[in-house]
Amino acid sequence: MRRPFRAPPPSKDGPRTNHEIRVREVQLIDHEGSNRGIILTEEAMGIAMEAGLDLVEIQPNAQPPVCKIMDYGRHKYQNQKKAAEARKKQKTVEIKEIKMRPNIDTHDYEVKMRNMLRFFNDGDKVKVTLRFRGREMAHQDLGMKLLHKVRDETTEIAKVESTPRLEGRQMVMVLAPIK
């Protein structure tokens, strides 16, 4: 006779607490941080109940497992706050794109360069895209000269991450800020 399929119990993220701890004895650290030694799990639960706190398994692989008496809800809340704070301090590097044409006017070029400098100061990478139209493809050397000019003007604050290369009808170069 075949047994019906039974799904495994849902896995709980985080350490086991209170009645989820199924071992006979544990190494106990009380709520003041002092080591109580190896005691029975039921006795440890009683001490935790008296203090109005939870028994939390902090090292399940130790022999016997190490458990600590603490306010588990408060502990989880503080960990969430730390994680949120770490995420807030994290800076994601974006790739900003500057589009140009091979015969760009000087004023337009200066505006694009000002924007590029602002992006570098914000810590972002810049992808310089040079688009060729129609017969401009016959003068790719003009585009290469323009990209080299951009590279030369930004050498103090940025380094070339990917050299100028032709992708279809556009030439692309990526610059990254120097830390």
HELIX and SHEET records of a PDB file:
HELIX    1   1 ASN A   18  GLU A   20  5                                   3    
HELIX    2   2 THR A   41  ALA A   51  1                                  11    
HELIX    3   3 TYR A   72  LYS A   89  1                                  18    
HELIX    4   4 THR A  106  ASN A  121  1                                  16    
HELIX    5   5 GLY A  134  HIS A  139  5                                   6    
HELIX    6   6 GLN A  140  GLU A  153  1                                  14    
SHEET    1   A 4 ASN A  35  LEU A  40  0                                        
SHEET    2   A 4 GLU A  25  ILE A  29 -1                                        
SHEET    3   A 4 VAL A  66  MET A  70  1                                        
SHEET    4   A 4 ASP A  54  GLN A  59 -1                                        
SHEET    1   B 4 ILE A  95  MET A 100  0                                        
SHEET    2   B 4 LYS A 125  ARG A 131  1                                        
SHEET    3   B 4 GLN A 170  PRO A 177 -1                                        
SHEET    4   B 4 ALA A 158  GLU A 167 -1                                        
END                                                                             
